[in-house]
Structure formats: structure tokens, C-alpha cells
Amino acid sequence: MQPKLNHPGPAASIRSELQMTQAWDTAGIRSLLVSKSAAGRKPAFLFLGRREADLLRTHLGAAFGPESVQTLKNLYYMGLEVIELDTPAFLRTAGLKRVREFRDRRGRAPRWNDIEAGSVWHFDAL
């Protein structure tokens, strides 16, 4: 059964951030993430067209076996949630990670629901 892919809609004016031709470019993805993070933007999603999704499946299949990556649904790659688009070729990172930071000089301990929500805690020494 083929998973239902997201259709990008009329956003044809949105351009790919990285072109991949014959093989998955891990260094290119890393470079893209580093440049966006240096600018203060931490993307949350990796949008892939059919060609790039196939390249990622092949890349991950070589490491983990092809049966382990039949679908990219619920897959995170380099901390980005992978979203397949119903378009021939496309690669773009988007969205912003929301990381809540806690800097409390009084030393308030985290509550159970703060930890469960995946918060990042920073404690300052007085």
C-alpha cells in the first residue's frame, strides 16, 4: 500500500534549497542546517519531492536495510520531520523548532509536565 503524499499545491514559486541528482547529499543537508541555525532559524521539517524521497530511502536502506525504510512517515532525519510531497523533485527545510528555555536564578525545579513536554532546561549558578 502506497502512503498518501502531500500535494504542494500552487506553490510552484517556492524553490528547492538543495539539488540532488544521483545520491543523497548528507553533507549538503548538514550545511543547509548549519547555515540556517547560524542565522537563528532552526527548521523543524524537511520537505522532499519523490526523487529526493527515493534517494533518502536508498541512503537509509544501505545502512539499515531496505525493508526498514519502506515509508518515510513518522521519520526524523537530522532532527527534522520528513514530509513527502507529491512533486517530482523538491527539497526544502521549513518551520521553526520551538525550544522553551528556562533561566531561573532562584533554582525552581522543573515540574513533571515541563519535562514531559520536552522542555530544555538551563540552570544558572548564582
KOLDOMI-450284 format. One record per residue (C-alpha): x, y, z; residue in one letter; residue number from 1. Coordinates in pm, whole numbers, plus 50000, padded with zeros to 5 digits. Example, Ala and Ser with C-alpha at 12.3 -4.5 7.8 and 13.67 -1.06 7.14 Angstrom:
2
     X     Y     Z r   k
 51230 49550 50780 A   1
 51367 49894 50714 S   2
***
This chain:
126
     X     Y     Z r   k
 50000 50000 50000 M   1
 50143 50334 49892 Q   2
 50120 50611 50157 P   3
 49920 50920 50069 K   4
 50157 51201 49982 L   5
 50110 51568 50050 N   6
 50048 51774 49739 H   7
 50237 52104 49739 P   8
 49950 52290 49574 G   9
 50002 52606 49369 P  10
 50324 52697 49547 A  11
 50536 52627 49239 A  12
 50718 52953 49300 S  13
 50882 52805 49611 I  14
 51224 52682 49504 R  15
 51430 52393 49634 S  16
 51713 52484 49866 E  17
 51935 52197 49754 L  18
 51958 52000 49431 Q  19
 52033 51628 49450 M  20
 52095 51425 49138 T  21
 52230 51073 49184 Q  22
 52291 51023 49555 A  23
 52170 51155 49889 W  24
 52384 51452 49998 D  25
 52421 51431 50377 T  26
 52691 51700 50379 A  27
 52465 51933 50180 G  28
 52178 51885 50427 I  29
 52413 51943 50720 R  30
 52549 52259 50558 S  31
 52197 52386 50496 L  32
 52102 52326 50860 L  33
 52419 52489 50991 V  34
 52364 52800 50778 S  35
 52002 52835 50890 K  36
 52088 52770 51255 S  37
 52367 53029 51240 A  38
 52107 53280 51122 A  39
 51892 53196 51428 G  40
 51643 52976 51243 R  41
 51616 52612 51346 K  42
 51398 52434 51090 P  43
 51158 52162 51204 A  44
 51060 51998 50874 F  45
 51235 51851 50572 L  46
 51008 51859 50267 F  47
 51106 51613 49994 L  48
 50983 51551 49642 G  49
 50960 51198 49503 R  50
 51319 51190 49370 R  51
 51470 51311 49697 E  52
 51249 51076 49900 A  53
 51373 50783 49688 D  54
 51734 50896 49738 L  55
 51680 50915 50116 L  56
 51520 50566 50118 R  57
 51818 50428 49926 T  58
 52063 50606 50158 H  59
 51895 50481 50476 L  60
 51830 50138 50323 G  61
 52204 50090 50270 A  62
 52260 50141 50642 A  63
 51951 49978 50795 F  64
 51819 49750 50522 G  65
 51563 49842 50255 P  66
 51274 49682 50445 E  67
 51323 49924 50735 S  68
 51256 50236 50522 V  69
 50962 50139 50303 Q  70
 50788 50455 50416 T  71
 50921 50785 50544 L  72
 50611 50854 50752 K  73
 50699 50945 51113 N  74
 51069 50961 51020 L  75
 51306 51220 51158 Y  76
 51631 51289 50974 Y  77
 51893 51509 51143 M  78
 51624 51625 51384 G  79
 51381 51726 51106 L  80
 51046 51560 51048 E  81
 51043 51428 50691 V  82
 50739 51523 50483 I  83
 50696 51368 50138 E  84
 50542 51589 49871 L  85
 50365 51475 49557 D  86
 50601 51656 49321 T  87
 50882 51518 49103 P  88
 51177 51692 49271 A  89
 51191 51923 49570 F  90
 51395 51974 49888 L  91
 51335 52246 50142 R  92
 51355 52292 50516 T  93
 51085 52495 50682 A  94
 50907 52563 51006 G  95
 51075 52663 51328 L  96
 51159 52447 51626 K  97
 51015 52587 51941 R  98
 51251 52532 52228 V  99
 51145 52674 52558 R 100
 51437 52777 52773 E 101
 51421 52820 53147 F 102
 51662 53053 53315 R 103
 51558 53095 53675 D 104
 51816 53228 53917 R 105
 51602 53112 54208 R 106
 51662 52750 54106 G 107
 51300 52645 54060 R 108
 51290 52271 53991 A 109
 51109 52155 53678 P 110
 50757 52018 53716 R 111
 50671 51674 53578 W 112
 50468 51820 53289 N 113
 50754 52053 53191 D 114
 50982 51755 53146 I 115
 50717 51554 52961 E 116
 50667 51841 52716 A 117
 51033 51808 52613 G 118
 51149 52141 52751 S 119
 51516 52227 52755 V 120
 51631 52340 53096 W 121
 51925 52571 53168 H 122
 52016 52637 53528 F 123
 52240 52930 53611 D 124
 52480 52911 53907 A 125
 52443 53209 54139 L 126
***
